[in-house]
Amino acid sequence: MIENAETLVKQINHGVYVIGVGVGERQNAFTAAWVMQVSFDPLLLAISINPEHYSYQLMKESGVCTVNVLGREQYALAEHFGRSAPDKMAGFQWQQAETGAPVLSESLAYFDCQVSHYTDAGDHKIAVCKVVAAATLNQGRPLLYSQTGDMDGSSELYG
Ligand SMILES: Cc1cc2nc3c(=O)[nH]c(=O)nc-3n(C[C@H](O)[C@H](O)[C@H](O)COP(=O)(O)O)c2cc1C
């Protein structure tokens, strides 16, 4: 039994990202904190994704995604993309990355990725992604996962 797991894990630092998935008509975006660099060359990022998310289907289908870095003032964006809703992308400005995946124009920076492979990780899947392009879009300091409190409702999810 691990007491206060939800508080303790917030001491492991993460940023907060909007992951853009899919191409063409079938696109979506969701908030993720469990994102990390896992290789220099090739430059690889690992994204931990719940396979029950609609976004997971689109990621599997398209094999591409973007990682969009949220800034300190973009708390409301993290909340918006952290919930399932129809037409979640409407009302925001998107660009198309080289892979065809959506880039959130108001993010601080983006990484355009091709999914290389998936690995099982308990109740999540790890998508190991090769970065094929990346750029800074806006200046600012990144939002931290520890600043989002229980926005993701994770305090209920520990065994
Ligand atoms: C701050 C925050 C961090 C989150 N981190 C992750 C994450 O790392 N991986 C994940 O699969 N879901 C994460 N979520 C949950 C998803 O964003 C949420 O379930 C979303 O509804 C999934 O989108 P979809 O249902 O449109 O596919 C996080 C949510 C929030 C608010």
The ligand as an ORCA input file, in Angstrom:
! r2SCAN-3c Opt
* xyz 0 1
  C      -3.321     17.681    -16.553
  C      -3.767     16.423    -17.275
  C      -2.817     15.469    -17.623
  C      -3.202     14.304    -18.316
  N      -2.233     13.405    -18.690
  C      -2.581     12.327    -19.442
  C      -1.576     11.445    -19.936
  O      -0.365     11.644    -19.734
  N      -1.976     10.369    -20.671
  C      -3.305     10.119    -20.938
  O      -3.611      9.127    -21.627
  N      -4.288     10.954    -20.498
  C      -3.944     12.053    -19.763
  N      -4.912     12.912    -19.332
  C      -6.330     12.588    -19.563
  C      -6.810     12.935    -20.975
  O      -6.438     14.239    -21.356
  C      -8.364     12.831    -21.007
  O      -8.774     11.544    -20.616
  C      -8.955     13.178    -22.367
  O     -10.367     13.197    -22.225
  C      -8.608     12.201    -23.472
  O      -9.100     12.742    -24.672
  P     -10.094     11.979    -25.655
  O     -11.111     11.272    -24.793
  O     -10.707     13.094    -26.461
  O      -9.271     11.064    -26.458
  C      -4.561     14.081    -18.636
  C      -5.521     15.054    -18.286
  C      -5.126     16.209    -17.634
  C      -6.172     17.248    -17.271
*
